[in-house]
């Protein structure tokens, strides 16, 4: 069974107010799994950025990529404020997709 592709911008964090990573994908559950397994060697793996703290779905991949680029240019306080507005406890939203809690 194939999953529906949903262009999504997401933010991962190492912990509350910790290091953040902004990304884009068409398959959020798969991408979460890749980050948690360390499939991609790079920033998120190096800094232990694995908590899904914010995401936003878009109608097209082009729109999602444009939004990701915009958010990446924001200063840190704007990103943290956006996370706090929708997820004030910095809960790991990946658990809503069936992922086991990290710790």
N, C-alpha and C positions, 0 to 999 in steps of 0.2 A: 504494500500500500504506500503510495507516495504522499508526502505532505504538500500542502499548498505553500507556494512561495510567497512570503510576505516581506517586502523590502522594509528593513528595520534599522534605525540608528539606535545605538546602545551605549551605555557608559558602565564600565566595570570599575571597581575600586578594590584596593588592598585591604581597607578597613574604613571605618567612619573617618571622614576628613583626611584620608590617606591619599596615596597615589591613585590617579584616575587614568582611564584609557577610553577614548571615544572611537567607536568602530561602526561599520555598516555591513549588513549581510542580508541575504534573501532567505536564510534559514536559521533563525535565532537559536532554537534548541541544539542544532548541530554545532553552531559556532560556540555556544556556551561549553559544550562538551569538549571541543577542540582546545579552548582556553584552559579548562580544568585539567585536561590531560597533558598540557604543555606541548601539543602537536606543533604549534608554531613557535620556533625559537625567536625571541625578540623581546620587545618592551614588556608586554604583559607577562610573559614567562619569567623574565629577569627580575621583575619587581613584585611577583606574586599577586598580580591584579586579577582576581577571579570572582569577586562578588558582583552579581548583576544588580545595580542599584537604580537604573533608569533605562527605559526604552520607549521608542516612539515609532509606530508603524506608518508607512506611506503607501500611496496608490501605485507609485512607480519607483523603480530603482534610481532613475535619474533624480527624482525629487529627494530620495533618501540620501544619495551621495551629495547633493547640493547642501542639504541640511547638516550632514556630517562635517563638511568642509567649513560651514559657517560656525558651528559649535567649536570646532578645533581652534578657530581664531579667537574665541572668547577668552577673557581672562579667567583665572581659576575661581575667583569669587562668584562670577556669574554661573559657572557650571555647578558649583556647590549649592548655590541658591536654588537652581532648577531641580537638583536632586532633593533638597530639603523640602521644597514645595509639594512634591508628589510622594516622597518616601522619607518622612522626617525621622524615622527610626533606622534608616539605612538597612532595611531588611533585605535579605538576599532574595530577589524576585525570581531567581532560577528555581527556587523551591516550588513556585506556582506551576512550573513546567515539569514537575516530578523529580527534580534533582535532589539528592540527599544534602542535608545541611553541611556546610563546610566547618571545620574546626580541627 
